[in-house]
Amino acid sequence: MIIMKKSLFLALACTAISFQGSAQKDKKEQDAEAIKKMCGCYEVTFNFAETFNYSNDSLYKPSKTKIDKGLEWAQLVSDESDKISIQHILQVGNPADPMIIKHWRQDWLFENRDLYLYNADNEWVYQQKTEEEVTGQWTQKVYQVDDSPRYEGSATWVHVDGKSYWENTTPAPLPRREYTTRGDYNLTLRGNRQEITDYGWVHDQDNTKILRQKGQEDVIIAKEKGYNTYVKVDDSRCAPSAEWWKSNAKKWAMVRTKWDEVFARKTDLHLAEKVDNKVLYKYLFDEEMVKKKRIEKVIESFVK
């Protein structure tokens, strides 16, 4: 009788473990499916508005409300068990002869433990999380147009009531629309929410503009709302972007490989804003910049 009870207990325990493993696998597949739904051709509307300001300066002027539109191709670059990479490419101008601009990139890593968290003034602090902290989570790593780091954070995809979304709050550099016009803050605390919709997806943001100075408490300057909609259109409209990527994929694979080497050092990272009075993306966007050694050398020259 005792032996039978033990056998039954073991059988039930094994069944529970098997069910748990199967459920986790199904959830991971559901997550990956949601992430890959961000690929394709989209009409994008970028909306940003400053909502509250906390400055003590009586002459403070809030940023103007910003609304932009564009056509964007989100190219699936990597589709592995624990990594999905999506390259965004802007297509602007005359549809018959558009200008193609390499835009941002997002990598999604499953149960990733290694993060580089922005700490203002072109510095990123390396942080390693524990296995328990990232169980079932995906890290979204966002990169600049030259594939240098921008911001990243880890969280769990949620699928409930017909919704699929991921949200996280993490420090980030100033957006391009701000860093050439604002000098009163040097860090954006980004509240990010990626939500898959019936028309495409939404990037919903609640951002805090912060002045960070060493040895002092952070000063909140203002709050900002961002709401970017990605409306799916026929992929044929982004055919020039897809063709451009085919022609340039090899070069940018070399760029990513070099950056992966830098990140693998697992140490705090400080990047120069300019080398010989020139920013990194202008070096890498040069059509003559195609040799592996030249690419590696120029990227390394920006790493302090």
C-alpha positions, 0 to 999 in steps of 0.5 A: 500500500505504501509503495503504491502511494509513493508511486502515485505521488511520483507519477503526479509530481512528474505530471505536474512538472511536465505540465509546468514545463509545457505551459512555460514553453507555450507562454514563451512561444506566445511571447515570441509570436507577439514580438514578431508581430511588430515586423512588417511595413507600417505607417507610423505617427510619432506623438510627444507632448510635455505634460507637467513641469517642475522647474524652479526657473520662472522663464522655463519653456516646455518643449513644443508638442511634436507630431511626425509621420513616416513609413517604416519597415521593421525587418526581422534580422534574427529569429532564434530560440532566445533572441529575436532581432528587428531592424527598423528602416525609415522610408521618406520622400517620393514613393517612386524614388524614396530616401532610405534611412537606417533607423533604430533596432530592437533585440529581444532576449529571453531570460537575459541577465546582462544589462547596460543601464544608462547613467547620463552623459554617454555612460552606461553601467553594467548590471548582472541580474540573477536567474530568479530576477529574469525568470520568464522575462524578455529583455528589450535592448534598443540601439541607436542608428549606428547600433551603439546602445540606447536603453534596455530593460527586462519584463514579462509579456502579458497576454490577458483579455485579448491583449498582448503587451510588455512594459518596463521603466528604464533610464535612457539618453535624450531623444534625438528631437531634444538633445540638440535643443535642450541642455537643462536635463541629461537623462530620460526615465522611459516608461515603455509599453509595447502593445500589439493591436488589431491594426499593428502595434503601439509604443506608449510612453510616460517619460520623466526628464531628469537632470543627473549630476554626480554626488547630487540627487536627481532633479525632475525637470518635467514629464512627457507623454509619448504615443506612437502608433504603427498601422500595418500596411501592405509590405509592398509599400516598403519594398525599397527598404527591404531591398536596401537591407538585402544590399547592406545586411552584411555590413551591418552584421559586421557592425553588430558583431563588433558591438557584441564584442564590446558588450561581452566585456561586461564592464561599464561603458563610456562612449565619446560623442565625437572623434575628430569632430565627427559622430559615429553614425556619420562614419558608419553611414559612409558607403565606403565604410565596408571593410571589417577592420575599418569598421572595428577600428572606428567603433573602438575609437569611440569606446573610452 
